[in-house]
Amino acid sequence: MMAKRIILASEEKSSLHPRNPHRFRYDFPKLIESCPELGPYVSVNQYNNESIDFANPDAVKTLNRALLSHFYGITWWDIPENYLCPPIPGRADYIHYMADLLAEGNGGIAPRGEQVRVLDIGTGANCVYPILGNREYGWSFVASETDPVAIESAGKIIKKNPVLKDMIELRQQKVRDEIFRGIVQPGEQFDLSVCNPPFHASMAESKAATERKIAKLNPGKKTKVVQNFGGQSAELIYEGGEQAFIRRMIQQSARIHSQCKWFSTLVAKNDHLPSIYKSLDISRAAEVRTINMAQGQKVSRVVAWRF
């Protein structure tokens, strides 16, 4: 039987979630108060607005540090060189939309507190989803990761921020093709799983995407590709790309269907949706949600399912 499928979209394609604190223009003076090291990166752009050079990975990382400090009370945050630096506003949108999803089973109110347990698949060196979910809603997280360097980095972030203590548990996945097995323990229950999957099938594909991104940030200019925008291969590359990873996740989620209320993942490419829906039908998902999100001109989506 085909799963019930619902597609949701924000009313304004250019807007972030109504609860997202990043919906408005950055207040750089306040951000600099929270993170003084941001100051040297801020200047007035061609539109007479204060901004940073978004093609400069150091500037972007420092902006992230300021946002996490100002909005979420994170006093220390850093990532190793060449690791993925996530856009905080878009990542926060994912968390808020998932809170709406959980609210449906909670009288229409987004559930709060550490009794809400979330699994972050591939937390990365930045640990961003557990940070945002915990600081916004008080949720507790199990964060999985294959890369030992990323695990060490995420652990350092947790250790240096007492507000995160005992709220985020890191678990290393030692078998790359296993997503849940070895992480989710027998009898363990989760309300939600989240994932930012590897996007690309090869290093060449990843490099081409990075070059396109930098070209958009600096139109008409030749700019050297900076690896920080690419991330590590484990973060961005999977044989078969995003589509293959998500289909594998769907297949494996069926094995633990009774241990998680909602499974979810970001989907970067809209044309991957048909094959994802097909995999969900084959795996007999009872309900599927597609939530369209937008940040400026960038449109992304979350697919969520349950059994």
C-alpha positions in Angstrom: 0.0 0.0 0.0 1.3 3.4 -0.9 2.2 5.7 2.0 0.1 8.8 2.7 2.2 11.6 1.2 2.0 15.3 2.3 4.0 18.2 0.8 4.2 21.3 2.9 5.7 24.7 1.9 6.4 27.9 3.7 4.0 30.7 2.7 6.7 32.9 1.4 9.5 31.1 -0.4 12.0 33.7 0.7 11.2 33.4 4.4 12.6 31.2 7.1 10.5 29.4 9.7 8.4 31.9 11.9 10.3 30.8 15.0 13.7 31.0 13.4 15.6 33.9 15.1 17.6 34.4 11.9 14.7 35.6 9.8 15.9 39.1 9.9 19.0 41.0 8.6 22.1 40.3 10.8 22.6 42.9 13.5 26.3 43.0 13.2 26.9 45.5 16.1 25.2 43.0 18.5 26.9 40.0 17.0 30.3 41.7 17.5 29.4 42.4 21.1 28.9 38.6 21.5 32.0 37.7 19.4 34.5 40.6 19.1 36.7 38.6 16.7 33.9 39.0 14.1 34.6 42.8 13.9 37.5 42.7 11.4 35.5 40.7 8.9 32.6 43.2 8.8 32.5 46.0 6.2 30.0 48.0 4.2 29.2 46.3 0.9 28.2 47.8 -2.4 24.6 48.1 -1.2 25.7 50.2 1.8 24.9 47.4 4.2 27.2 45.9 6.8 28.2 42.4 5.8 31.0 39.9 5.5 32.8 38.3 2.6 30.8 35.0 2.3 33.5 33.6 0.0 36.0 33.9 2.9 35.7 30.7 5.0 37.4 32.3 8.1 34.7 35.1 8.0 31.9 32.5 7.6 33.2 30.4 10.5 33.5 33.5 12.7 30.0 34.6 11.8 28.8 31.1 12.9 30.7 31.5 16.1 29.0 34.8 16.7 25.5 33.5 15.9 25.9 30.5 18.2 27.1 32.8 21.0 24.5 35.5 20.6 21.4 33.4 20.0 22.2 30.1 21.7 24.6 30.8 24.5 27.5 28.8 23.1 30.6 30.2 24.5 33.1 28.2 22.5 32.8 26.7 19.0 35.3 25.8 16.4 35.9 23.2 13.7 39.1 21.7 12.3 40.5 23.1 9.1 38.9 21.8 5.9 35.7 20.6 7.7 32.2 21.6 6.7 31.0 24.9 8.1 27.2 24.7 8.2 24.9 27.7 7.5 23.2 28.2 10.9 19.9 29.8 9.6 19.1 26.9 7.3 20.1 24.3 9.9 17.9 26.0 12.5 15.0 25.9 10.0 15.2 22.1 9.8 15.0 21.9 13.6 12.0 24.2 13.9 10.1 22.3 11.2 10.8 19.0 12.9 9.5 20.6 16.2 6.3 21.3 14.3 6.1 17.7 13.2 6.5 16.5 16.7 3.9 19.0 17.9 1.2 17.1 16.0 1.4 14.3 18.5 1.6 16.8 21.4 -1.6 18.8 21.2 -0.2 21.2 18.6 2.6 22.3 21.0 6.3 21.8 20.1 7.5 19.4 22.8 10.3 20.6 25.0 12.7 19.0 27.4 15.3 16.3 27.6 12.7 13.5 27.5 12.5 14.3 23.7 15.3 12.1 22.3 16.7 12.8 18.9 19.2 10.9 16.8 21.6 13.0 14.6 23.0 10.9 11.8 26.5 12.2 10.9 26.8 15.0 13.3 30.1 16.2 11.8 32.8 18.2 13.5 30.4 21.1 14.0 27.7 19.3 16.1 25.3 21.9 14.9 21.9 20.0 15.0 22.4 18.8 18.6 23.4 22.4 19.6 20.4 24.0 18.0 17.8 21.3 19.1 19.0 21.4 22.6 19.3 25.2 23.0 16.0 25.9 21.3 13.9 23.1 22.7 15.9 21.3 25.5 16.0 18.1 23.5 18.6 15.4 24.3 20.6 13.9 21.4 22.5 10.9 20.4 24.9 12.0 17.7 26.6 9.5 15.4 29.6 10.0 13.2 32.1 7.8 11.3 35.0 10.2 11.3 37.1 10.0 14.5 38.5 13.6 14.0 34.9 14.9 13.7 34.0 13.0 16.9 36.9 14.5 18.7 35.9 18.0 17.5 32.2 17.6 18.5 33.3 16.3 21.9 35.5 19.3 22.4 32.5 21.6 21.7 30.4 19.8 24.2 33.1 19.7 26.8 33.7 23.5 26.5 30.0 24.4 26.8 28.6 23.3 30.2 25.1 23.9 29.0 25.5 20.9 26.7 26.8 18.6 29.3 24.8 15.3 29.6 22.5 16.5 26.8 24.5 15.2 23.8 26.0 11.7 23.6 28.5 10.9 20.8 28.6 7.5 19.3 31.1 6.4 16.6 29.8 4.4 13.7 32.6 2.0 12.8 30.8 0.4 9.8 30.4 3.1 7.1 27.5 1.4 5.3 25.5 0.9 8.5 23.4 3.9 9.5 21.5 2.7 12.5 23.0 -0.7 13.5 25.7 -0.2 16.0 24.3 3.1 17.1 20.7 2.5 18.1 20.7 0.0 21.0 18.2 -2.8 21.5 15.0 -1.3 23.1 16.2 2.3 22.7 13.5 4.8 21.7 13.8 8.0 19.8 11.2 10.6 18.9 13.0 11.8 15.8 16.1 11.2 13.6 17.7 14.0 11.6 20.4 13.9 8.9 22.4 16.1 6.6 23.4 13.4 4.1 26.5 13.3 1.9 25.6 15.2 -1.3 28.0 14.0 -3.9 29.0 10.8 -5.6 32.7 11.8 -6.2 35.3 14.3 -5.4 35.1 15.8 -8.9 31.4 16.4 -8.4 32.0 18.0 -5.0 34.7 20.2 -6.4 32.5 21.4 -9.3 29.7 22.2 -6.8 32.2 24.2 -4.7 33.4 26.1 -7.8 29.8 27.0 -8.7 29.1 28.3 -5.2 32.2 30.5 -5.1 31.4 31.8 -8.6 28.0 32.9 -7.3 29.5 34.6 -4.3 32.1 36.4 -6.6 30.5 36.9 -10.0 32.9 37.7 -12.7 36.0 37.0 -10.6 38.4 34.1 -10.7 38.7 32.8 -7.1 40.7 29.9 -5.9 38.6 27.0 -4.5 38.9 27.0 -0.8 38.6 23.6 0.7 36.6 24.8 3.8 33.6 25.1 1.5 34.1 21.5 0.4 34.3 19.7 3.7 35.9 16.3 4.2 35.1 13.4 1.8 33.2 11.6 4.5 30.9 14.6 5.0 30.1 15.1 1.3 30.9 12.0 -0.7 29.1 8.7 -0.8 29.1 6.1 -3.6 26.0 6.8 -5.5 25.6 10.3 -3.9 22.8 11.6 -1.9 20.2 9.5 -3.6 21.9 6.2 -2.7 22.6 7.2 0.9 19.0 8.2 1.5 17.6 5.0 -0.1 20.0 3.0 2.1 18.8 5.0 5.2 15.2 4.3 4.3 15.8 0.5 3.9 17.7 0.4 7.2 15.1 2.5 9.1 12.5 -0.2 8.4 14.6 -2.6 10.5 14.1 -0.3 13.6 10.7 1.0 12.6 9.3 0.6 16.2 12.3 2.5 17.8 11.8 5.9 16.2 8.6 7.9 15.7 9.8 10.0 12.8 12.8 9.5 10.5 13.9 12.5 8.4 16.7 13.8 6.1 17.6 16.8 4.1 17.3 16.4 0.4 19.4 18.8 -1.7 18.2 17.9 -5.1 14.5 18.0 -6.0 14.9 15.5 -8.8 15.9 12.8 -6.3 12.5 12.8 -4.7 10.8 10.3 -7.1 13.3 7.6 -6.3 13.2 8.4 -2.6 9.4 8.1 -2.6 9.7 4.8 -4.4 12.0 3.5 -1.7 9.6 4.6 1.0 6.8 2.8 -0.8 8.9 -0.4 -1.1 9.8 -0.1 2.6 6.1 0.4 3.5 6.3 3.7 5.2 2.9 4.6 6.6 3.2 8.3 6.1 5.7 10.6 4.3 6.1 14.3 4.7 8.0 16.6 2.3 8.7 20.0 3.9 10.0 22.7 1.5 12.2 25.3 3.1 13.8 28.5 1.7 16.6 30.8 2.6 16.7 33.6 0.1 17.1 32.1 -3.3 18.2 28.7 -2.0 15.4 26.1 -1.7 15.9 22.9 0.1 13.5 20.3 1.5 13.2 17.7 4.3 11.6 14.3 3.7 10.2 12.7 6.9 8.6 9.3 7.2 7.2 6.9 9.8 6.0 3.4 9.8 
